[in-house]
Every structure is written in C-alpha cells, then in structure tokens.
C-alpha cells in the first residue's frame, strides 16, 4: 500500500526567532566591522556558538560580514569560501546593489556565484 503523502517533500520547518544571545553576537560583529576590526569579525563569526545556532538569515548576515572582512584583509580564497557557504545556505542570495560594485568582494562574489551555477 502506497500513501500519497509519502511522496511529498518534507515541510520546511518554521524558523524560530533568534535568541537574544544570537542578536547580541550579530550586533557585536556589525560594530566590529564598522570599526574596521576585521580580524575580530572573522574570529567572532568563526567561533560564536550563538551565531552558529541562529536562524539562517542571521547566519547569512554574519557570514557576509566575515566574507567582506576576509576580502578587505586580502584573503580572497577565504572570502570566496564564505560566499560559497552563504550560497549553500541560500542559493538565491545576492549582494545589495551598493555592495555588488565593490572592487574587492564584488568580483569574488560573482566568481562564487558562477561556481555554484550548474553548467548548461
């Protein structure tokens, strides 16, 4: 006996609201980025359990700031790896129009996006 419901893809779980700790961690990352403390941004995103457990939209924002920090610190490969990580979370992710033209991360993002696009 086959049940039709078994053929349906599983429902996407509803995203829980971010914890206060995750919101605080993201705010610290934003402030560090705005202050030009790119090493702290990189380390903070890489080591924060609160951000790792946060809803995907918060993770994406944190990883994007980490990617930007890698790019401006001349770690192009790590910058691209961060963008690839974002695109694995959200394949439709795009940089904001004011971010797309940046001379450091704009080309790196386009390269990551091309790497994620299946060949036709």
C-alpha positions in Angstrom: 0.0 0.0 0.0 1.4 3.4 -1.0 0.5 6.5 0.7 0.5 9.6 -1.4 1.7 11.8 1.4 4.9 9.9 1.5 5.8 11.2 -2.0 5.6 14.9 -0.9 8.8 16.6 0.2 9.0 17.3 3.9 7.6 20.6 5.0 10.2 23.3 5.7 10.5 23.9 9.5 9.4 27.2 10.7 12.4 29.3 11.7 12.4 30.1 15.4 13.0 33.7 16.3 16.7 34.4 17.1 17.8 34.2 20.7 18.8 37.4 22.4 22.4 36.0 22.6 22.4 35.5 18.8 21.1 39.0 18.2 23.8 40.4 20.6 26.5 38.4 18.8 25.5 39.7 15.4 25.4 43.3 16.8 28.9 42.9 18.1 30.0 41.6 14.7 28.4 44.6 13.0 30.0 47.0 15.4 33.4 45.4 14.9 33.0 45.5 11.2 32.0 49.2 11.2 35.0 50.0 13.4 37.4 48.3 10.9 38.3 45.4 13.3 38.2 42.8 10.6 40.2 40.2 12.4 37.7 40.3 15.3 34.8 39.9 12.8 36.5 36.9 11.2 37.2 35.3 14.6 33.9 36.2 16.1 31.8 34.7 13.3 34.0 31.6 13.2 33.8 30.9 17.0 30.4 32.1 18.0 28.1 29.2 19.1 25.2 31.7 19.3 25.6 32.6 15.6 26.1 29.0 14.6 22.7 28.2 16.2 21.0 31.3 15.0 18.3 31.3 12.3 19.7 31.2 8.8 19.1 34.9 8.0 21.3 35.9 10.9 23.9 33.4 9.9 23.9 34.7 6.4 24.4 38.3 7.5 27.2 37.3 9.9 29.0 35.2 7.2 28.6 38.1 4.7 30.4 40.4 7.1 33.0 37.7 7.6 33.4 37.4 3.8 33.8 41.2 3.4 36.4 41.1 6.2 38.4 38.4 4.5 38.3 40.3 1.2 39.5 43.6 2.7 42.2 41.7 4.6 43.4 40.2 1.2 42.2 36.7 1.9 40.5 36.2 -1.4 40.1 32.4 -1.1 38.6 32.6 2.3 36.3 35.4 1.1 35.1 33.2 -1.7 34.7 30.2 0.6 32.5 32.4 2.8 30.3 33.4 -0.1 30.1 29.7 -1.2 28.9 28.9 2.3 26.2 31.6 2.1 25.1 30.3 -1.3 24.8 26.8 0.1 22.5 28.1 2.8 20.6 30.4 0.3 21.2 29.7 -3.4 19.2 32.8 -4.3 21.4 35.1 -2.2 22.5 38.3 -3.9 24.6 41.2 -2.7 22.8 44.5 -2.3 23.2 46.9 -5.2 25.6 49.1 -3.3 27.7 46.0 -2.4 27.9 44.5 -5.9 30.3 47.0 -7.4 32.8 46.8 -4.6 36.3 46.3 -6.2 37.3 43.6 -3.7 34.3 41.5 -2.9 32.1 42.2 -6.0 34.3 40.1 -8.3 34.8 37.4 -5.6 31.1 37.0 -5.1 30.5 36.8 -8.8 33.1 34.0 -9.0 31.5 32.1 -6.1 28.1 32.5 -7.7 29.4 31.2 -11.0 31.0 28.2 -9.2 27.6 27.4 -7.7 25.7 27.7 -11.1 25.3 24.3 -12.8 26.8 24.0 -16.2 24.3 24.0 -19.0 
